[in-house]
Amino acid sequence: MTFDQTKTARRWDDHWSKHDTTSLPKSKIKIAEELLEPVLESMRAGNTVRLLDAGCGNGVHVEVIERFLESEAVDPILFSGTAVDLSSQAVSATQRRVRSDRWTIIKGDAIRLDFDADAFDTVLSVGIICLCDEPQTAILELVRVTRPGGYIAIYSNTETSPITRIGLWLARLIGNTMGSHARKAIALISAPIIGLLSPGSSVSIKDDGFSSCHEIAEANLVSPITRFLDAADIRKWIETSGAVIDSENKERPFTAWCRALEESQA
Ligand SMILES: C[S@@+](CC[C@H](N)C(=O)[O-])C[C@H]1O[C@@H](n2cnc3c(N)ncnc32)[C@H](O)[C@@H]1O
């Protein structure tokens, strides 16, 4: 273990125990549906999907896939899913979303996954690498467990404009030196005005109401462990991990589907 995961797990346990983990905001569902579309399409076409959700949080991707399996005439045998999170609260929240027998939901570390190489066809990493002290190592691990030719979704906060960066720096400085009450105050103040997605995005978290904005502000803006990475670095780490970017959505914080290379291409 290269950094203190107990502290990270405790922070996220605290986060999920303070926020409603039962209801999922419409914006989160919409973003997850858009991200998962190629996976759902692949199942519609009759392909088998062994999926890993690394850092499942309160289970939005599990929910979207469960709805898909229920509503479409897709043989459920085509799908098997595993969801992993450091936080027990996240694991319990995700377990509550499961309605089929296609899932294994477990506590685990996305940086040191307890799975063989090439174990999955599709790996999701949404809002995880920006929480890791060693994001490059995290990407290597995600690619390791993906079979050659398989796909990895990577979604991460990235650096924004200089003004926003200064605002974030100040919010974190105050939040980190003055403790959890200060962090909460900053999240409460910023919740109604934040728009974490880029202006061109069709999804607005503001439509989801105050409590969702509060949750997103706490998780992303003032959390002392969330970083804003440089998108160029993420692209470089992907290339050196044995994967290539297949498609990137420039309307979002860094969002890309990557393909693990066949051995002959790596
Ligand atoms: C910002 S939330 C994102 C949750 C979910 N992927 C989503 O899209 O809503 C981050 C989650 O990642 C988990 N997490 C952070 N670092 C992790 C790690 N190294 N391994 C597994 N889970 C981790 C946290 O416990 C938290 O539940």
The ligand as a MOL file (V3000), in Angstrom:
LIG
                    3D

  0  0  0     0  0            999 V3000
M  V30 BEGIN CTAB
M  V30 COUNTS 27 29 0 0 0
M  V30 BEGIN ATOM
M  V30 1 C -16.5250 10.8010 -6.2730 0
M  V30 2 S -17.0980 9.2350 -5.6960 0 CHG=1
M  V30 3 C -17.5360 8.5160 -7.2540 0
M  V30 4 C -18.4670 7.3740 -7.0990 0
M  V30 5 C -19.0160 6.7580 -8.3870 0
M  V30 6 N -17.9760 6.2210 -9.2330 0
M  V30 7 C -19.8880 7.7180 -9.1370 0
M  V30 8 O -19.6300 7.9380 -10.3310 0
M  V30 9 O -20.8470 8.2630 -8.5780 0 CHG=-1
M  V30 10 C -15.6090 8.4160 -5.3080 0
M  V30 11 C -15.7360 7.0200 -4.6820 0
M  V30 12 O -14.4810 6.3630 -4.8740 0
M  V30 13 C -14.1400 5.6480 -3.7060 0
M  V30 14 N -12.6750 5.4900 -3.7080 0
M  V30 15 C -11.7230 6.4340 -3.5440 0
M  V30 16 N -10.4900 5.9270 -3.6790 0
M  V30 17 C -10.6760 4.5990 -3.9330 0
M  V30 18 C -9.7900 3.5120 -4.1570 0
M  V30 19 N -8.4690 3.6640 -4.1540 0
M  V30 20 N -10.3280 2.2920 -4.3740 0
M  V30 21 C -11.6710 2.0970 -4.3790 0
M  V30 22 N -12.5580 3.0920 -4.1660 0
M  V30 23 C -12.0650 4.3220 -3.9490 0
M  V30 24 C -14.6820 6.4750 -2.5710 0
M  V30 25 O -14.8830 5.6910 -1.4340 0
M  V30 26 C -15.9900 7.0110 -3.1760 0
M  V30 27 O -17.0720 6.1830 -2.8680 0
M  V30 END ATOM
M  V30 BEGIN BOND
M  V30 1 1 1 2
M  V30 2 1 2 3
M  V30 3 1 2 10
M  V30 4 1 3 4
M  V30 5 1 4 5
M  V30 6 1 5 6
M  V30 7 1 5 7
M  V30 8 2 7 8
M  V30 9 1 7 9
M  V30 10 1 10 11
M  V30 11 1 11 12
M  V30 12 1 11 26
M  V30 13 1 12 13
M  V30 14 1 13 14
M  V30 15 1 13 24
M  V30 16 1 14 15
M  V30 17 1 14 23
M  V30 18 2 15 16
M  V30 19 1 16 17
M  V30 20 1 17 18
M  V30 21 2 17 23
M  V30 22 1 18 19
M  V30 23 2 18 20
M  V30 24 1 20 21
M  V30 25 2 21 22
M  V30 26 1 22 23
M  V30 27 1 24 25
M  V30 28 1 24 26
M  V30 29 1 26 27
M  V30 END BOND
M  V30 END CTAB
M  END
